[in-house]
Amino acid sequence: MHHTAVRLLTHPLNGSHAETARFMSDYAEGDLRGYRRFRLARHLARCEMCQAAYRAFLATLTSLAALGRREPEPKPELAEAVVERIRAEGEGA
Ligand SMILES: [Zn+2]
């Protein structure tokens, strides 16, 4: 079989680095559907380069999610109460 024909036949099945990079975020967030999702999964399973890129992407997502879960800022009233108490203790000493 001619080499070009092989490429034309395997690309739709196995996807490409460019396609994987382009739709990686959709894939990670579960927004990718159907044949494109299948092709990305298939490409990722076979391509170490894209696996590494995908892992790095997931690590970024995880750290962004961790930022989102950060403890809320202390309430201003609480901070004032602490300052008041410190001030009172300073005057008492
Ligand atoms: Zn790849």
PDB file of the backbone (N, CA, C, O) and the ligand in Angstrom, with CONECT records:
HET     ZN  A 101       1
ATOM      1  N   MET A   1       0.840  -1.208   0.000  1.00  0.00           N
ATOM      2  CA  MET A   1       0.000   0.000   0.000  1.00  0.00           C
ATOM      3  C   MET A   1       0.871   1.252   0.000  1.00  0.00           C
ATOM      4  O   MET A   1       1.909   1.311   0.659  1.00  0.00           O
ATOM      5  N   HIS A   2       0.425   2.236  -0.747  1.00  0.00           N
ATOM      6  CA  HIS A   2       1.195   3.465  -0.838  1.00  0.00           C
ATOM      7  C   HIS A   2       1.234   4.168   0.526  1.00  0.00           C
ATOM      8  O   HIS A   2       0.251   4.157   1.267  1.00  0.00           O
ATOM      9  N   HIS A   3       2.398   4.785   0.850  1.00  0.00           N
ATOM     10  CA  HIS A   3       2.592   5.374   2.174  1.00  0.00           C
ATOM     11  C   HIS A   3       1.551   6.445   2.490  1.00  0.00           C
ATOM     12  O   HIS A   3       1.024   6.504   3.601  1.00  0.00           O
ATOM     13  N   THR A   4       1.258   7.298   1.494  1.00  0.00           N
ATOM     14  CA  THR A   4       0.274   8.361   1.712  1.00  0.00           C
ATOM     15  C   THR A   4      -1.094   7.775   2.045  1.00  0.00           C
ATOM     16  O   THR A   4      -1.810   8.288   2.905  1.00  0.00           O
ATOM     17  N   ALA A   5      -1.438   6.711   1.363  1.00  0.00           N
ATOM     18  CA  ALA A   5      -2.726   6.062   1.620  1.00  0.00           C
ATOM     19  C   ALA A   5      -2.786   5.536   3.042  1.00  0.00           C
ATOM     20  O   ALA A   5      -3.826   5.620   3.697  1.00  0.00           O
ATOM     21  N   VAL A   6      -1.677   4.997   3.521  1.00  0.00           N
ATOM     22  CA  VAL A   6      -1.627   4.498   4.893  1.00  0.00           C
ATOM     23  C   VAL A   6      -1.869   5.641   5.867  1.00  0.00           C
ATOM     24  O   VAL A   6      -2.625   5.508   6.830  1.00  0.00           O
ATOM     25  N   ARG A   7      -1.211   6.773   5.599  1.00  0.00           N
ATOM     26  CA  ARG A   7      -1.385   7.933   6.485  1.00  0.00           C
ATOM     27  C   ARG A   7      -2.838   8.388   6.486  1.00  0.00           C
ATOM     28  O   ARG A   7      -3.397   8.698   7.538  1.00  0.00           O
ATOM     29  N   LEU A   8      -3.442   8.428   5.315  1.00  0.00           N
ATOM     30  CA  LEU A   8      -4.828   8.882   5.226  1.00  0.00           C
ATOM     31  C   LEU A   8      -5.765   7.941   5.980  1.00  0.00           C
ATOM     32  O   LEU A   8      -6.771   8.366   6.548  1.00  0.00           O
ATOM     33  N   LEU A   9      -5.417   6.668   5.972  1.00  0.00           N
ATOM     34  CA  LEU A   9      -6.277   5.699   6.653  1.00  0.00           C
ATOM     35  C   LEU A   9      -6.064   5.698   8.160  1.00  0.00           C
ATOM     36  O   LEU A   9      -7.015   5.517   8.920  1.00  0.00           O
ATOM     37  N   THR A  10      -4.822   5.901   8.597  1.00  0.00           N
ATOM     38  CA  THR A  10      -4.546   5.795  10.034  1.00  0.00           C
ATOM     39  C   THR A  10      -4.861   7.090  10.769  1.00  0.00           C
ATOM     40  O   THR A  10      -5.195   7.055  11.953  1.00  0.00           O
ATOM     41  N   HIS A  11      -4.763   8.222  10.099  1.00  0.00           N
ATOM     42  CA  HIS A  11      -5.026   9.479  10.809  1.00  0.00           C
ATOM     43  C   HIS A  11      -6.439   9.562  11.397  1.00  0.00           C
ATOM     44  O   HIS A  11      -6.589   9.933  12.561  1.00  0.00           O
ATOM     45  N   PRO A  12      -7.474   9.227  10.624  1.00  0.00           N
ATOM     46  CA  PRO A  12      -8.825   9.325  11.213  1.00  0.00           C
ATOM     47  C   PRO A  12      -9.015   8.380  12.388  1.00  0.00           C
ATOM     48  O   PRO A  12      -9.819   8.655  13.279  1.00  0.00           O
ATOM     49  N   LEU A  13      -8.300   7.288  12.402  1.00  0.00           N
ATOM     50  CA  LEU A  13      -8.433   6.330  13.510  1.00  0.00           C
ATOM     51  C   LEU A  13      -7.631   6.751  14.729  1.00  0.00           C
ATOM     52  O   LEU A  13      -8.097   6.630  15.861  1.00  0.00           O
ATOM     53  N   ASN A  14      -6.424   7.247  14.493  1.00  0.00           N
ATOM     54  CA  ASN A  14      -5.495   7.470  15.599  1.00  0.00           C
ATOM     55  C   ASN A  14      -5.321   8.936  15.979  1.00  0.00           C
ATOM     56  O   ASN A  14      -4.623   9.243  16.946  1.00  0.00           O
ATOM     57  N   GLY A  15      -5.937   9.835  15.242  1.00  0.00           N
ATOM     58  CA  GLY A  15      -5.794  11.246  15.560  1.00  0.00           C
ATOM     59  C   GLY A  15      -4.399  11.744  15.280  1.00  0.00           C
ATOM     60  O   GLY A  15      -3.626  11.093  14.577  1.00  0.00           O
ATOM     61  N   SER A  16      -4.073  12.913  15.836  1.00  0.00           N
ATOM     62  CA  SER A  16      -2.765  13.508  15.603  1.00  0.00           C
ATOM     63  C   SER A  16      -2.361  14.309  16.832  1.00  0.00           C
ATOM     64  O   SER A  16      -3.184  14.596  17.701  1.00  0.00           O
ATOM     65  N   HIS A  17      -1.055  14.671  16.891  1.00  0.00           N
ATOM     66  CA  HIS A  17      -0.585  15.501  17.996  1.00  0.00           C
ATOM     67  C   HIS A  17      -1.346  16.818  18.036  1.00  0.00           C
ATOM     68  O   HIS A  17      -1.750  17.286  19.100  1.00  0.00           O
ATOM     69  N   ALA A  18      -1.539  17.417  16.840  1.00  0.00           N
ATOM     70  CA  ALA A  18      -2.186  18.729  16.773  1.00  0.00           C
ATOM     71  C   ALA A  18      -3.629  18.649  17.259  1.00  0.00           C
ATOM     72  O   ALA A  18      -4.092  19.501  18.018  1.00  0.00           O
ATOM     73  N   GLU A  19      -4.324  17.622  16.812  1.00  0.00           N
ATOM     74  CA  GLU A  19      -5.717  17.472  17.230  1.00  0.00           C
ATOM     75  C   GLU A  19      -5.809  17.226  18.736  1.00  0.00           C
ATOM     76  O   GLU A  19      -6.684  17.763  19.415  1.00  0.00           O
ATOM     77  N   THR A  20      -4.896  16.411  19.236  1.00  0.00           N
ATOM     78  CA  THR A  20      -4.899  16.103  20.670  1.00  0.00           C
ATOM     79  C   THR A  20      -4.629  17.352  21.489  1.00  0.00           C
ATOM     80  O   THR A  20      -5.293  17.598  22.496  1.00  0.00           O
ATOM     81  N   ALA A  21      -3.644  18.147  21.052  1.00  0.00           N
ATOM     82  CA  ALA A  21      -3.326  19.375  21.778  1.00  0.00           C
ATOM     83  C   ALA A  21      -4.499  20.343  21.730  1.00  0.00           C
ATOM     84  O   ALA A  21      -4.805  21.010  22.718  1.00  0.00           O
ATOM     85  N   ARG A  22      -5.152  20.415  20.579  1.00  0.00           N
ATOM     86  CA  ARG A  22      -6.223  21.384  20.388  1.00  0.00           C
ATOM     87  C   ARG A  22      -7.451  21.059  21.248  1.00  0.00           C
ATOM     88  O   ARG A  22      -8.096  21.962  21.781  1.00  0.00           O
ATOM     89  N   PHE A  23      -7.766  19.772  21.379  1.00  0.00           N
ATOM     90  CA  PHE A  23      -8.998  19.401  22.077  1.00  0.00           C
ATOM     91  C   PHE A  23      -8.743  18.801  23.452  1.00  0.00           C
ATOM     92  O   PHE A  23      -9.628  18.205  24.065  1.00  0.00           O
ATOM     93  N   MET A  24      -7.495  18.976  23.924  1.00  0.00           N
ATOM     94  CA  MET A  24      -7.111  18.381  25.201  1.00  0.00           C
ATOM     95  C   MET A  24      -7.970  18.880  26.362  1.00  0.00           C
ATOM     96  O   MET A  24      -8.378  18.092  27.215  1.00  0.00           O
ATOM     97  N   SER A  25      -8.243  20.169  26.396  1.00  0.00           N
ATOM     98  CA  SER A  25      -9.012  20.713  27.518  1.00  0.00           C
ATOM     99  C   SER A  25     -10.455  20.221  27.473  1.00  0.00           C
ATOM    100  O   SER A  25     -11.040  19.901  28.508  1.00  0.00           O
ATOM    101  N   ASP A  26     -11.028  20.161  26.263  1.00  0.00           N
ATOM    102  CA  ASP A  26     -12.385  19.632  26.132  1.00  0.00           C
ATOM    103  C   ASP A  26     -12.432  18.171  26.580  1.00  0.00           C
ATOM    104  O   ASP A  26     -13.375  17.733  27.238  1.00  0.00           O
ATOM    105  N   TYR A  27     -11.402  17.442  26.209  1.00  0.00           N
ATOM    106  CA  TYR A  27     -11.329  16.033  26.574  1.00  0.00           C
ATOM    107  C   TYR A  27     -11.232  15.886  28.094  1.00  0.00           C
ATOM    108  O   TYR A  27     -11.932  15.067  28.690  1.00  0.00           O
ATOM    109  N   ALA A  28     -10.367  16.676  28.709  1.00  0.00           N
ATOM    110  CA  ALA A  28     -10.158  16.585  30.155  1.00  0.00           C
ATOM    111  C   ALA A  28     -11.431  16.951  30.912  1.00  0.00           C
ATOM    112  O   ALA A  28     -11.716  16.386  31.968  1.00  0.00           O
ATOM    113  N   GLU A  29     -12.187  17.889  30.373  1.00  0.00           N
ATOM    114  CA  GLU A  29     -13.391  18.343  31.066  1.00  0.00           C
ATOM    115  C   GLU A  29     -14.618  17.531  30.689  1.00  0.00           C
ATOM    116  O   GLU A  29     -15.724  17.805  31.155  1.00  0.00           O
ATOM    117  N   GLY A  30     -14.413  16.526  29.839  1.00  0.00           N
ATOM    118  CA  GLY A  30     -15.523  15.650  29.478  1.00  0.00           C
ATOM    119  C   GLY A  30     -16.480  16.273  28.473  1.00  0.00           C
ATOM    120  O   GLY A  30     -17.604  15.801  28.307  1.00  0.00           O
ATOM    121  N   ASP A  31     -16.033  17.344  27.794  1.00  0.00           N
ATOM    122  CA  ASP A  31     -16.895  18.015  26.829  1.00  0.00           C
ATOM    123  C   ASP A  31     -16.816  17.392  25.441  1.00  0.00           C
ATOM    124  O   ASP A  31     -17.624  17.695  24.563  1.00  0.00           O
ATOM    125  N   LEU A  32     -15.843  16.529  25.261  1.00  0.00           N
ATOM    126  CA  LEU A  32     -15.648  15.937  23.942  1.00  0.00           C
ATOM    127  C   LEU A  32     -16.541  14.711  23.800  1.00  0.00           C
ATOM    128  O   LEU A  32     -16.663  13.899  24.717  1.00  0.00           O
ATOM    129  N   ARG A  33     -17.158  14.598  22.637  1.00  0.00           N
ATOM    130  CA  ARG A  33     -18.105  13.500  22.430  1.00  0.00           C
ATOM    131  C   ARG A  33     -17.767  12.710  21.181  1.00  0.00           C
ATOM    132  O   ARG A  33     -17.036  13.174  20.306  1.00  0.00           O
ATOM    133  N   GLY A  34     -18.308  11.524  21.118  1.00  0.00           N
ATOM    134  CA  GLY A  34     -18.323  10.744  19.893  1.00  0.00           C
ATOM    135  C   GLY A  34     -16.957  10.349  19.360  1.00  0.00           C
ATOM    136  O   GLY A  34     -16.053   9.962  20.100  1.00  0.00           O
ATOM    137  N   TYR A  35     -16.851  10.462  18.060  1.00  0.00           N
ATOM    138  CA  TYR A  35     -15.699   9.949  17.358  1.00  0.00           C
ATOM    139  C   TYR A  35     -14.425  10.701  17.719  1.00  0.00           C
ATOM    140  O   TYR A  35     -13.349  10.109  17.810  1.00  0.00           O
ATOM    141  N   ARG A  36     -14.554  12.019  17.927  1.00  0.00           N
ATOM    142  CA  ARG A  36     -13.374  12.818  18.244  1.00  0.00           C
ATOM    143  C   ARG A  36     -12.803  12.408  19.606  1.00  0.00           C
ATOM    144  O   ARG A  36     -11.587  12.328  19.782  1.00  0.00           O
ATOM    145  N   ARG A  37     -13.701  12.149  20.567  1.00  0.00           N
ATOM    146  CA  ARG A  37     -13.256  11.697  21.888  1.00  0.00           C
ATOM    147  C   ARG A  37     -12.559  10.339  21.786  1.00  0.00           C
ATOM    148  O   ARG A  37     -11.513  10.108  22.393  1.00  0.00           O
ATOM    149  N   PHE A  38     -13.159   9.467  21.014  1.00  0.00           N
ATOM    150  CA  PHE A  38     -12.591   8.144  20.799  1.00  0.00           C
ATOM    151  C   PHE A  38     -11.195   8.259  20.198  1.00  0.00           C
ATOM    152  O   PHE A  38     -10.269   7.561  20.610  1.00  0.00           O
ATOM    153  N   ARG A  39     -11.057   9.153  19.214  1.00  0.00           N
ATOM    154  CA  ARG A  39      -9.786   9.308  18.513  1.00  0.00           C
ATOM    155  C   ARG A  39      -8.725   9.890  19.447  1.00  0.00           C
ATOM    156  O   ARG A  39      -7.569   9.469  19.411  1.00  0.00           O
ATOM    157  N   LEU A  40      -9.114  10.859  20.285  1.00  0.00           N
ATOM    158  CA  LEU A  40      -8.170  11.450  21.225  1.00  0.00           C
ATOM    159  C   LEU A  40      -7.708  10.416  22.248  1.00  0.00           C
ATOM    160  O   LEU A  40      -6.519  10.316  22.550  1.00  0.00           O
ATOM    161  N   ALA A  41      -8.659   9.649  22.775  1.00  0.00           N
ATOM    162  CA  ALA A  41      -8.314   8.614  23.749  1.00  0.00           C
ATOM    163  C   ALA A  41      -7.355   7.611  23.132  1.00  0.00           C
ATOM    164  O   ALA A  41      -6.399   7.165  23.765  1.00  0.00           O
ATOM    165  N   ARG A  42      -7.631   7.272  21.891  1.00  0.00           N
ATOM    166  CA  ARG A  42      -6.810   6.294  21.187  1.00  0.00           C
ATOM    167  C   ARG A  42      -5.410   6.852  20.944  1.00  0.00           C
ATOM    168  O   ARG A  42      -4.414   6.149  21.114  1.00  0.00           O
ATOM    169  N   HIS A  43      -5.344   8.111  20.549  1.00  0.00           N
ATOM    170  CA  HIS A  43      -4.042   8.725  20.318  1.00  0.00           C
ATOM    171  C   HIS A  43      -3.252   8.831  21.627  1.00  0.00           C
ATOM    172  O   HIS A  43      -2.062   8.520  21.665  1.00  0.00           O
ATOM    173  N   LEU A  44      -3.911   9.266  22.685  1.00  0.00           N
ATOM    174  CA  LEU A  44      -3.250   9.410  23.981  1.00  0.00           C
ATOM    175  C   LEU A  44      -2.709   8.072  24.478  1.00  0.00           C
ATOM    176  O   LEU A  44      -1.636   8.012  25.078  1.00  0.00           O
ATOM    177  N   ALA A  45      -3.453   7.013  24.226  1.00  0.00           N
ATOM    178  CA  ALA A  45      -3.024   5.697  24.684  1.00  0.00           C
ATOM    179  C   ALA A  45      -1.738   5.258  24.003  1.00  0.00           C
ATOM    180  O   ALA A  45      -0.990   4.440  24.540  1.00  0.00           O
ATOM    181  N   ARG A  46      -1.483   5.803  22.823  1.00  0.00           N
ATOM    182  CA  ARG A  46      -0.349   5.342  22.027  1.00  0.00           C
ATOM    183  C   ARG A  46       0.809   6.328  21.989  1.00  0.00           C
ATOM    184  O   ARG A  46       1.923   5.945  21.630  1.00  0.00           O
ATOM    185  N   CYS A  47       0.581   7.574  22.344  1.00  0.00           N
ATOM    186  CA  CYS A  47       1.576   8.615  22.101  1.00  0.00           C
ATOM    187  C   CYS A  47       2.140   9.135  23.422  1.00  0.00           C
ATOM    188  O   CYS A  47       1.445   9.818  24.174  1.00  0.00           O
ATOM    189  N   GLU A  48       3.391   8.812  23.697  1.00  0.00           N
ATOM    190  CA  GLU A  48       4.014   9.237  24.949  1.00  0.00           C
ATOM    191  C   GLU A  48       4.133  10.748  25.036  1.00  0.00           C
ATOM    192  O   GLU A  48       3.995  11.329  26.113  1.00  0.00           O
ATOM    193  N   MET A  49       4.390  11.384  23.893  1.00  0.00           N
ATOM    194  CA  MET A  49       4.539  12.831  23.879  1.00  0.00           C
ATOM    195  C   MET A  49       3.245  13.510  24.325  1.00  0.00           C
ATOM    196  O   MET A  49       3.265  14.430  25.143  1.00  0.00           O
ATOM    197  N   CYS A  50       2.125  13.048  23.779  1.00  0.00           N
ATOM    198  CA  CYS A  50       0.843  13.646  24.141  1.00  0.00           C
ATOM    199  C   CYS A  50       0.420  13.229  25.547  1.00  0.00           C
ATOM    200  O   CYS A  50      -0.266  13.986  26.234  1.00  0.00           O
ATOM    201  N   GLN A  51       0.817  12.043  25.980  1.00  0.00           N
ATOM    202  CA  GLN A  51       0.537  11.641  27.362  1.00  0.00           C
ATOM    203  C   GLN A  51       1.214  12.590  28.342  1.00  0.00           C
ATOM    204  O   GLN A  51       0.620  13.004  29.338  1.00  0.00           O
ATOM    205  N   ALA A  52       2.472  12.927  28.042  1.00  0.00           N
ATOM    206  CA  ALA A  52       3.212  13.842  28.907  1.00  0.00           C
ATOM    207  C   ALA A  52       2.543  15.213  28.924  1.00  0.00           C
ATOM    208  O   ALA A  52       2.402  15.834  29.978  1.00  0.00           O
ATOM    209  N   ALA A  53       2.131  15.678  27.739  1.00  0.00           N
ATOM    210  CA  ALA A  53       1.453  16.973  27.649  1.00  0.00           C
ATOM    211  C   ALA A  53       0.130  16.931  28.403  1.00  0.00           C
ATOM    212  O   ALA A  53      -0.243  17.895  29.072  1.00  0.00           O
ATOM    213  N   TYR A  54      -0.569  15.820  28.292  1.00  0.00           N
ATOM    214  CA  TYR A  54      -1.871  15.684  28.953  1.00  0.00           C
ATOM    215  C   TYR A  54      -1.703  15.659  30.470  1.00  0.00           C
ATOM    216  O   TYR A  54      -2.488  16.266  31.198  1.00  0.00           O
ATOM    217  N   ARG A  55      -0.670  14.949  30.944  1.00  0.00           N
ATOM    218  CA  ARG A  55      -0.410  14.919  32.393  1.00  0.00           C
ATOM    219  C   ARG A  55      -0.097  16.319  32.915  1.00  0.00           C
ATOM    220  O   ARG A  55      -0.572  16.717  33.978  1.00  0.00           O
ATOM    221  N   ALA A  56       0.707  17.057  32.156  1.00  0.00           N
ATOM    222  CA  ALA A  56       1.046  18.419  32.563  1.00  0.00           C
ATOM    223  C   ALA A  56      -0.207  19.282  32.583  1.00  0.00           C
ATOM    224  O   ALA A  56      -0.388  20.119  33.468  1.00  0.00           O
ATOM    225  N   PHE A  57      -1.069  19.067  31.594  1.00  0.00           N
ATOM    226  CA  PHE A  57      -2.318  19.821  31.536  1.00  0.00           C
ATOM    227  C   PHE A  57      -3.202  19.498  32.739  1.00  0.00           C
ATOM    228  O   PHE A  57      -3.780  20.398  33.348  1.00  0.00           O
ATOM    229  N   LEU A  58      -3.305  18.223  33.076  1.00  0.00           N
ATOM    230  CA  LEU A  58      -4.120  17.814  34.223  1.00  0.00           C
ATOM    231  C   LEU A  58      -3.557  18.380  35.523  1.00  0.00           C
ATOM    232  O   LEU A  58      -4.312  18.774  36.412  1.00  0.00           O
ATOM    233  N   ALA A  59      -2.219  18.420  35.632  1.00  0.00           N
ATOM    234  CA  ALA A  59      -1.590  18.979  36.827  1.00  0.00           C
ATOM    235  C   ALA A  59      -1.957  20.452  36.962  1.00  0.00           C
ATOM    236  O   ALA A  59      -2.208  20.939  38.064  1.00  0.00           O
ATOM    237  N   THR A  60      -1.987  21.164  35.823  1.00  0.00           N
ATOM    238  CA  THR A  60      -2.382  22.574  35.841  1.00  0.00           C
ATOM    239  C   THR A  60      -3.827  22.717  36.284  1.00  0.00           C
ATOM    240  O   THR A  60      -4.147  23.572  37.109  1.00  0.00           O
ATOM    241  N   LEU A  61      -4.703  21.877  35.734  1.00  0.00           N
ATOM    242  CA  LEU A  61      -6.111  21.907  36.131  1.00  0.00           C
ATOM    243  C   LEU A  61      -6.263  21.660  37.617  1.00  0.00           C
ATOM    244  O   LEU A  61      -7.054  22.322  38.289  1.00  0.00           O
ATOM    245  N   THR A  62      -5.494  20.693  38.133  1.00  0.00           N
ATOM    246  CA  THR A  62      -5.583  20.335  39.546  1.00  0.00           C
ATOM    247  C   THR A  62      -5.155  21.499  40.432  1.00  0.00           C
ATOM    248  O   THR A  62      -5.789  21.780  41.448  1.00  0.00           O
ATOM    249  N   SER A  63      -4.073  22.174  40.040  1.00  0.00           N
ATOM    250  CA  SER A  63      -3.611  23.286  40.865  1.00  0.00           C
ATOM    251  C   SER A  63      -4.581  24.464  40.783  1.00  0.00           C
ATOM    252  O   SER A  63      -4.763  25.192  41.759  1.00  0.00           O
ATOM    253  N   LEU A  64      -5.200  24.648  39.621  1.00  0.00           N
ATOM    254  CA  LEU A  64      -6.225  25.696  39.506  1.00  0.00           C
ATOM    255  C   LEU A  64      -7.423  25.363  40.385  1.00  0.00           C
ATOM    256  O   LEU A  64      -7.985  26.244  41.035  1.00  0.00           O
ATOM    257  N   ALA A  65      -7.816  24.080  40.405  1.00  0.00           N
ATOM    258  CA  ALA A  65      -8.934  23.655  41.241  1.00  0.00           C
ATOM    259  C   ALA A  65      -8.588  23.846  42.708  1.00  0.00           C
ATOM    260  O   ALA A  65      -9.446  24.225  43.507  1.00  0.00           O
ATOM    261  N   ALA A  66      -7.327  23.584  43.070  1.00  0.00           N
ATOM    262  CA  ALA A  66      -6.892  23.759  44.454  1.00  0.00           C
ATOM    263  C   ALA A  66      -6.980  25.231  44.849  1.00  0.00           C
ATOM    264  O   ALA A  66      -7.360  25.552  45.975  1.00  0.00           O
ATOM    265  N   LEU A  67      -6.628  26.124  43.924  1.00  0.00           N
ATOM    266  CA  LEU A  67      -6.759  27.555  44.193  1.00  0.00           C
ATOM    267  C   LEU A  67      -8.221  27.909  44.448  1.00  0.00           C
ATOM    268  O   LEU A  67      -8.527  28.715  45.327  1.00  0.00           O
ATOM    269  N   GLY A  68      -9.124  27.301  43.672  1.00  0.00           N
ATOM    270  CA  GLY A  68     -10.545  27.567  43.825  1.00  0.00           C
ATOM    271  C   GLY A  68     -11.087  27.081  45.160  1.00  0.00           C
ATOM    272  O   GLY A  68     -12.053  27.635  45.686  1.00  0.00           O
ATOM    273  N   ARG A  69     -10.452  26.032  45.711  1.00  0.00           N
ATOM    274  CA  ARG A  69     -10.934  25.468  46.982  1.00  0.00           C
ATOM    275  C   ARG A  69     -10.282  26.139  48.183  1.00  0.00           C
ATOM    276  O   ARG A  69     -10.532  25.751  49.324  1.00  0.00           O
ATOM    277  N   ARG A  70      -9.446  27.147  47.929  1.00  0.00           N
ATOM    278  CA  ARG A  70      -8.728  27.838  48.984  1.00  0.00           C
ATOM    279  C   ARG A  70      -9.681  28.316  50.082  1.00  0.00           C
ATOM    280  O   ARG A  70     -10.829  28.666  49.808  1.00  0.00           O
ATOM    281  N   GLU A  71      -9.203  28.326  51.305  1.00  0.00           N
ATOM    282  CA  GLU A  71     -10.017  28.804  52.426  1.00  0.00           C
ATOM    283  C   GLU A  71     -10.492  30.227  52.144  1.00  0.00           C
ATOM    284  O   GLU A  71      -9.725  31.046  51.638  1.00  0.00           O
ATOM    285  N   PRO A  72     -11.737  30.523  52.464  1.00  0.00           N
ATOM    286  CA  PRO A  72     -12.220  31.893  52.260  1.00  0.00           C
ATOM    287  C   PRO A  72     -11.472  32.870  53.156  1.00  0.00           C
ATOM    288  O   PRO A  72     -10.953  32.501  54.209  1.00  0.00           O
ATOM    289  N   GLU A  73     -11.429  34.108  52.721  1.00  0.00           N
ATOM    290  CA  GLU A  73     -10.778  35.139  53.522  1.00  0.00           C
ATOM    291  C   GLU A  73     -11.465  35.245  54.880  1.00  0.00           C
ATOM    292  O   GLU A  73     -12.686  35.115  54.964  1.00  0.00           O
ATOM    293  N   PRO A  74     -10.695  35.480  55.947  1.00  0.00           N
ATOM    294  CA  PRO A  74     -11.334  35.654  57.256  1.00  0.00           C
ATOM    295  C   PRO A  74     -12.274  36.853  57.222  1.00  0.00           C
ATOM    296  O   PRO A  74     -12.020  37.833  56.522  1.00  0.00           O
ATOM    297  N   LYS A  75     -13.343  36.767  57.969  1.00  0.00           N
ATOM    298  CA  LYS A  75     -14.288  37.876  57.985  1.00  0.00           C
ATOM    299  C   LYS A  75     -13.648  39.102  58.632  1.00  0.00           C
ATOM    300  O   LYS A  75     -12.925  38.973  59.620  1.00  0.00           O
ATOM    301  N   PRO A  76     -13.906  40.277  58.089  1.00  0.00           N
ATOM    302  CA  PRO A  76     -13.318  41.508  58.647  1.00  0.00           C
ATOM    303  C   PRO A  76     -13.669  41.682  60.125  1.00  0.00           C
ATOM    304  O   PRO A  76     -12.838  42.132  60.913  1.00  0.00           O
ATOM    305  N   GLU A  77     -14.895  41.328  60.497  1.00  0.00           N
ATOM    306  CA  GLU A  77     -15.303  41.488  61.904  1.00  0.00           C
ATOM    307  C   GLU A  77     -14.399  40.661  62.806  1.00  0.00           C
ATOM    308  O   GLU A  77     -14.003  41.099  63.886  1.00  0.00           O
ATOM    309  N   LEU A  78     -14.075  39.441  62.336  1.00  0.00           N
ATOM    310  CA  LEU A  78     -13.233  38.544  63.120  1.00  0.00           C
ATOM    311  C   LEU A  78     -11.847  39.153  63.287  1.00  0.00           C
ATOM    312  O   LEU A  78     -11.284  39.131  64.382  1.00  0.00           O
ATOM    313  N   ALA A  79     -11.297  39.695  62.210  1.00  0.00           N
ATOM    314  CA  ALA A  79      -9.975  40.307  62.270  1.00  0.00           C
ATOM    315  C   ALA A  79      -9.991  41.479  63.251  1.00  0.00           C
ATOM    316  O   ALA A  79      -9.063  41.652  64.041  1.00  0.00           O
ATOM    317  N   GLU A  80     -11.042  42.271  63.192  1.00  0.00           N
ATOM    318  CA  GLU A  80     -11.150  43.410  64.119  1.00  0.00           C
ATOM    319  C   GLU A  80     -11.209  42.938  65.563  1.00  0.00           C
ATOM    320  O   GLU A  80     -10.587  43.530  66.445  1.00  0.00           O
ATOM    321  N   ALA A  81     -11.964  41.861  65.800  1.00  0.00           N
ATOM    322  CA  ALA A  81     -12.075  41.315  67.145  1.00  0.00           C
ATOM    323  C   ALA A  81     -10.711  40.878  67.662  1.00  0.00           C
ATOM    324  O   ALA A  81     -10.380  41.095  68.828  1.00  0.00           O
ATOM    325  N   VAL A  82      -9.916  40.257  66.780  1.00  0.00           N
ATOM    326  CA  VAL A  82      -8.583  39.804  67.181  1.00  0.00           C
ATOM    327  C   VAL A  82      -7.706  41.007  67.509  1.00  0.00           C
ATOM    328  O   VAL A  82      -6.975  41.002  68.499  1.00  0.00           O
ATOM    329  N   VAL A  83      -7.787  42.045  66.662  1.00  0.00           N
ATOM    330  CA  VAL A  83      -6.990  43.246  66.899  1.00  0.00           C
ATOM    331  C   VAL A  83      -7.403  43.893  68.226  1.00  0.00           C
ATOM    332  O   VAL A  83      -6.557  44.336  69.003  1.00  0.00           O
ATOM    333  N   GLU A  84      -8.704  43.939  68.468  1.00  0.00           N
ATOM    334  CA  GLU A  84      -9.198  44.491  69.734  1.00  0.00           C
ATOM    335  C   GLU A  84      -8.636  43.729  70.928  1.00  0.00           C
ATOM    336  O   GLU A  84      -8.218  44.324  71.921  1.00  0.00           O
ATOM    337  N   ARG A  85      -8.632  42.402  70.815  1.00  0.00           N
ATOM    338  CA  ARG A  85      -8.178  41.576  71.933  1.00  0.00           C
ATOM    339  C   ARG A  85      -6.686  41.799  72.177  1.00  0.00           C
ATOM    340  O   ARG A  85      -6.241  41.912  73.319  1.00  0.00           O
ATOM    341  N   ILE A  86      -5.913  41.863  71.068  1.00  0.00           N
ATOM    342  CA  ILE A  86      -4.470  42.083  71.209  1.00  0.00           C
ATOM    343  C   ILE A  86      -4.215  43.443  71.871  1.00  0.00           C
ATOM    344  O   ILE A  86      -3.357  43.580  72.743  1.00  0.00           O
ATOM    345  N   ARG A  87      -4.994  44.448  71.424  1.00  0.00           N
ATOM    346  CA  ARG A  87      -4.857  45.789  71.977  1.00  0.00           C
ATOM    347  C   ARG A  87      -5.180  45.787  73.470  1.00  0.00           C
ATOM    348  O   ARG A  87      -4.473  46.395  74.274  1.00  0.00           O
ATOM    349  N   ALA A  88      -6.264  45.091  73.826  1.00  0.00           N
ATOM    350  CA  ALA A  88      -6.685  45.032  75.227  1.00  0.00           C
ATOM    351  C   ALA A  88      -5.607  44.333  76.076  1.00  0.00           C
ATOM    352  O   ALA A  88      -5.310  44.754  77.194  1.00  0.00           O
ATOM    353  N   GLU A  89      -5.037  43.272  75.524  1.00  0.00           N
ATOM    354  CA  GLU A  89      -4.006  42.543  76.266  1.00  0.00           C
ATOM    355  C   GLU A  89      -2.781  43.411  76.441  1.00  0.00           C
ATOM    356  O   GLU A  89      -2.132  43.371  77.487  1.00  0.00           O
ATOM    357  N   GLY A  90      -2.450  44.213  75.407  1.00  0.00           N
ATOM    358  CA  GLY A  90      -1.294  45.090  75.479  1.00  0.00           C
ATOM    359  C   GLY A  90      -1.500  46.142  76.568  1.00  0.00           C
ATOM    360  O   GLY A  90      -0.569  46.474  77.301  1.00  0.00           O
ATOM    361  N   GLU A  91      -2.743  46.672  76.671  1.00  0.00           N
ATOM    362  CA  GLU A  91      -3.032  47.688  77.680  1.00  0.00           C
ATOM    363  C   GLU A  91      -3.031  47.083  79.075  1.00  0.00           C
ATOM    364  O   GLU A  91      -2.668  47.737  80.052  1.00  0.00           O
ATOM    365  N   GLY A  92      -3.449  45.809  79.151  1.00  0.00           N
ATOM    366  CA  GLY A  92      -3.521  45.140  80.450  1.00  0.00           C
ATOM    367  C   GLY A  92      -2.150  44.846  81.016  1.00  0.00           C
ATOM    368  O   GLY A  92      -1.990  44.768  82.234  1.00  0.00           O
ATOM    369  N   ALA A  93      -1.134  44.676  80.137  1.00  0.00           N
ATOM    370  CA  ALA A  93       0.176  44.258  80.638  1.00  0.00           C
ATOM    371  C   ALA A  93       0.946  45.396  81.308  1.00  0.00           C
ATOM    372  O   ALA A  93       2.065  45.191  81.778  1.00  0.00           O
TER     373      ALA A  93
HETATM  374 ZN    ZN A 101       0.752  12.703  19.994  1.00  0.00          ZN2+
END
